[in-house]
Structure formats: structure tokens, C-alpha cells
Amino acid sequence: MSKSNTFENDLQKLTFNGTAITNYADNAASSPLTNLYVSLHTADPDEAGNQTTSEADYTGYSRVAVARTTSGWTVTANSVSPAADIVFPACTGGTNTITHMAIGTDPTGTGKILYYGTVTPEISVETGVTPNITSSTTITEE
């Protein structure tokens, strides 16, 4: 089974922009998410993982909130990209090799991963390095 291209695009707009899918799903919860939280990982968090699974731990690291709107995410033709580069706090100590990123529901703690994937090229983090995910990064529904 597969999803139609129209539904794939609608699903991404619901997830990333909070746009209702007419007669199917809406964003009318009493307190819907207004941000999604991007996390960095040193290994694949895998389908069974959460936002803390292999999460980066360099000194200064924290997840980055991205608005769940069209100003935070661009959805076009079944593909999602950040509307602007996602810039993480600079490393002030320690080292990490960032191999994966995830988009989830919580600013801290276990948080549900909605999407995850590899970071190419990997990001070597050490003191003074400011990791970022560029706006050319894409998430595609297939």
C-alpha cells in the first residue's frame, strides 16, 4: 500500500504547518503544538527510539524549536524543508559526531520522534563549532 501524492502533501502540511485536512483531520485540539523540536543525534535513533536516544550531549547543546507554521516549514510536492537554517547552540565543551537529526514533539526529555534521518555530511562538533541544518534539507513522503 502507498499514499496518494495529494494525501502525502496534506499529511505533511498537517504535521508541519498545522493545516487541517478537510473532513479528515484538523488541528483543533485544546492546545495543539505550536512548535516542533529538532534534535541532533550521534547514532540512528531508530523507529523504536525517542528524542533522547543517542542525542547529542556536547556542552551548550539544546533542541531547537521551529514554528509549526508556513514561516517555520515549507511544504511542496510531498517534500518538507525548514524555511530557514536551523542553528543549534555553539559547543562550549566536549565533542560529538552528529550523524542523524530528528523532528519531535518536546523541547526536552523523551519526546515523540515524528521524523528522523541521516545528516550528510556528518557534523564534527568541538568547542567553537555551531552545528546547523540548512534550509535545503528535505523530508520526503513516499
C-alpha positions as a Markdown table, in Angstrom:
| # | Residue | x | y | z |
|---|---|---|---|---|
| 1 | Met | 0.0 | 0.0 | 0.0 |
| 2 | Ser | 1.0 | 3.5 | -0.6 |
| 3 | Lys | -0.4 | 7.0 | 0.0 |
| 4 | Ser | -1.5 | 9.3 | -2.9 |
| 5 | Asn | 0.7 | 12.3 | -3.6 |
| 6 | Thr | -2.1 | 14.6 | -2.6 |
| 7 | Phe | -2.5 | 12.9 | 0.8 |
| 8 | Glu | 1.2 | 12.8 | 1.4 |
| 9 | Asn | 1.4 | 16.5 | 0.9 |
| 10 | Asp | -1.7 | 17.1 | 3.0 |
| 11 | Leu | -0.3 | 15.0 | 5.8 |
| 12 | Gln | 3.0 | 17.0 | 5.8 |
| 13 | Lys | 1.0 | 20.3 | 5.9 |
| 14 | Leu | -1.0 | 19.0 | 8.9 |
| 15 | Thr | 2.2 | 17.9 | 10.7 |
| 16 | Phe | 4.5 | 20.8 | 9.9 |
| 17 | Asn | 2.1 | 23.7 | 9.3 |
| 18 | Gly | -1.0 | 22.8 | 11.4 |
| 19 | Thr | -3.1 | 22.9 | 8.2 |
| 20 | Ala | -6.3 | 20.8 | 8.5 |
| 21 | Ile | -7.1 | 18.0 | 6.1 |
| 22 | Thr | -10.7 | 18.8 | 5.1 |
| 23 | Asn | -13.2 | 16.3 | 6.5 |
| 24 | Tyr | -10.4 | 14.1 | 7.8 |
| 25 | Ala | -8.1 | 15.7 | 10.4 |
| 26 | Asp | -7.8 | 19.1 | 12.0 |
| 27 | Asn | -5.6 | 21.0 | 14.4 |
| 28 | Ala | -8.4 | 21.8 | 16.8 |
| 29 | Ala | -7.1 | 20.2 | 20.0 |
| 30 | Ser | -7.4 | 22.4 | 23.1 |
| 31 | Ser | -3.7 | 23.1 | 23.0 |
| 32 | Pro | -2.1 | 22.0 | 19.7 |
| 33 | Leu | 1.6 | 22.0 | 19.3 |
| 34 | Thr | 2.8 | 25.4 | 18.1 |
| 35 | Asn | 6.5 | 24.3 | 17.7 |
| 36 | Leu | 8.3 | 21.2 | 16.6 |
| 37 | Tyr | 11.7 | 20.5 | 18.2 |
| 38 | Val | 14.7 | 19.5 | 16.1 |
| 39 | Ser | 17.3 | 17.3 | 17.9 |
| 40 | Leu | 20.8 | 16.1 | 16.9 |
| 41 | His | 21.9 | 12.5 | 17.3 |
| 42 | Thr | 25.3 | 10.7 | 17.4 |
| 43 | Ala | 23.7 | 7.4 | 16.1 |
| 44 | Asp | 20.4 | 6.3 | 14.4 |
| 45 | Pro | 17.6 | 6.8 | 17.0 |
| 46 | Asp | 15.7 | 4.1 | 15.0 |
| 47 | Glu | 11.9 | 3.6 | 14.8 |
| 48 | Ala | 11.8 | 2.5 | 18.5 |
| 49 | Gly | 13.7 | 5.5 | 19.8 |
| 50 | Asn | 12.7 | 8.8 | 21.3 |
| 51 | Gln | 14.3 | 12.2 | 21.2 |
| 52 | Thr | 16.8 | 11.2 | 23.9 |
| 53 | Thr | 18.1 | 8.1 | 22.0 |
| 54 | Ser | 21.7 | 8.8 | 21.1 |
| 55 | Glu | 21.0 | 12.6 | 21.5 |
| 56 | Ala | 23.9 | 15.0 | 21.2 |
| 57 | Asp | 25.4 | 15.9 | 24.6 |
| 58 | Tyr | 28.1 | 18.5 | 23.9 |
| 59 | Thr | 28.2 | 21.3 | 26.4 |
| 60 | Gly | 25.8 | 24.0 | 25.3 |
| 61 | Tyr | 23.6 | 21.7 | 23.2 |
| 62 | Ser | 19.8 | 22.0 | 23.3 |
| 63 | Arg | 17.0 | 21.2 | 20.9 |
| 64 | Val | 15.8 | 24.0 | 18.6 |
| 65 | Ala | 12.1 | 25.0 | 18.4 |
| 66 | Val | 10.8 | 25.6 | 14.9 |
| 67 | Ala | 7.3 | 27.1 | 14.4 |
| 68 | Arg | 4.7 | 24.7 | 13.2 |
| 69 | Thr | 3.6 | 27.1 | 10.5 |
| 70 | Thr | 4.5 | 28.1 | 7.0 |
| 71 | Ser | 7.1 | 30.5 | 8.4 |
| 72 | Gly | 8.8 | 27.6 | 10.0 |
| 73 | Trp | 8.5 | 24.9 | 7.4 |
| 74 | Thr | 8.0 | 24.9 | 3.6 |
| 75 | Val | 5.8 | 22.0 | 2.2 |
| 76 | Thr | 5.9 | 21.5 | -1.6 |
| 77 | Ala | 5.3 | 18.4 | -3.7 |
| 78 | Asn | 5.4 | 15.9 | -0.8 |
| 79 | Ser | 8.7 | 17.4 | 0.5 |
| 80 | Val | 9.3 | 19.5 | 3.6 |
| 81 | Ser | 12.2 | 21.8 | 4.3 |
| 82 | Pro | 13.0 | 24.3 | 7.1 |
| 83 | Ala | 12.0 | 27.8 | 6.0 |
| 84 | Ala | 15.4 | 29.0 | 7.3 |
| 85 | Asp | 18.6 | 27.3 | 8.6 |
| 86 | Ile | 18.1 | 25.6 | 12.0 |
| 87 | Val | 21.1 | 26.8 | 14.0 |
| 88 | Phe | 21.9 | 25.0 | 17.2 |
| 89 | Pro | 23.8 | 26.4 | 20.2 |
| 90 | Ala | 27.6 | 26.5 | 19.8 |
| 91 | Cys | 29.7 | 23.9 | 21.5 |
| 92 | Thr | 31.4 | 25.2 | 24.6 |
| 93 | Gly | 32.9 | 21.8 | 25.6 |
| 94 | Gly | 33.1 | 18.2 | 24.7 |
| 95 | Thr | 32.8 | 16.6 | 21.3 |
| 96 | Asn | 30.2 | 14.8 | 19.2 |
| 97 | Thr | 29.9 | 13.5 | 15.7 |
| 98 | Ile | 26.4 | 14.2 | 14.5 |
| 99 | Thr | 25.1 | 11.5 | 12.2 |
| 100 | His | 21.3 | 12.0 | 12.5 |
| 101 | Met | 18.6 | 14.5 | 13.2 |
| 102 | Ala | 15.1 | 14.1 | 14.4 |
| 103 | Ile | 11.9 | 16.3 | 14.5 |
| 104 | Gly | 9.9 | 15.7 | 17.6 |
| 105 | Thr | 7.3 | 17.0 | 20.0 |
| 106 | Asp | 9.1 | 18.1 | 23.1 |
| 107 | Pro | 11.8 | 20.7 | 24.0 |
| 108 | Thr | 13.4 | 18.4 | 26.5 |
| 109 | Gly | 13.0 | 14.8 | 27.7 |
| 110 | Thr | 11.8 | 11.7 | 25.8 |
| 111 | Gly | 9.6 | 13.4 | 23.2 |
| 112 | Lys | 8.0 | 11.5 | 20.4 |
| 113 | Ile | 10.0 | 11.4 | 17.2 |
| 114 | Leu | 7.8 | 12.3 | 14.1 |
| 115 | Tyr | 10.6 | 12.1 | 11.5 |
| 116 | Tyr | 14.3 | 11.2 | 11.6 |
| 117 | Gly | 17.1 | 10.7 | 9.1 |
| 118 | Thr | 20.8 | 10.9 | 8.4 |
| 119 | Val | 22.8 | 14.1 | 8.4 |
| 120 | Thr | 25.1 | 14.2 | 5.3 |
| 121 | Pro | 27.9 | 15.1 | 5.6 |
| 122 | Glu | 28.3 | 14.3 | 9.3 |
| 123 | Ile | 28.9 | 17.2 | 11.6 |
| 124 | Ser | 32.1 | 17.1 | 13.8 |
| 125 | Val | 31.3 | 19.1 | 16.9 |
| 126 | Glu | 34.0 | 20.5 | 19.2 |
| 127 | Thr | 34.5 | 23.7 | 21.1 |
| 128 | Gly | 33.5 | 26.7 | 19.0 |
| 129 | Val | 31.5 | 24.8 | 16.4 |
| 130 | Thr | 27.9 | 25.9 | 15.8 |
| 131 | Pro | 26.0 | 23.0 | 14.1 |
| 132 | Asn | 23.2 | 23.8 | 11.7 |
| 133 | Ile | 20.7 | 22.1 | 9.5 |
| 134 | Thr | 20.3 | 24.1 | 6.3 |
| 135 | Ser | 17.1 | 25.1 | 4.7 |
| 136 | Ser | 18.0 | 22.9 | 1.7 |
| 137 | Thr | 17.4 | 19.8 | 3.9 |
| 138 | Thr | 14.4 | 17.9 | 2.8 |
| 139 | Ile | 12.0 | 15.3 | 4.2 |
| 140 | Thr | 10.1 | 13.5 | 1.5 |
| 141 | Glu | 7.0 | 11.3 | 1.9 |
| 142 | Glu | 6.9 | 8.3 | -0.3 |
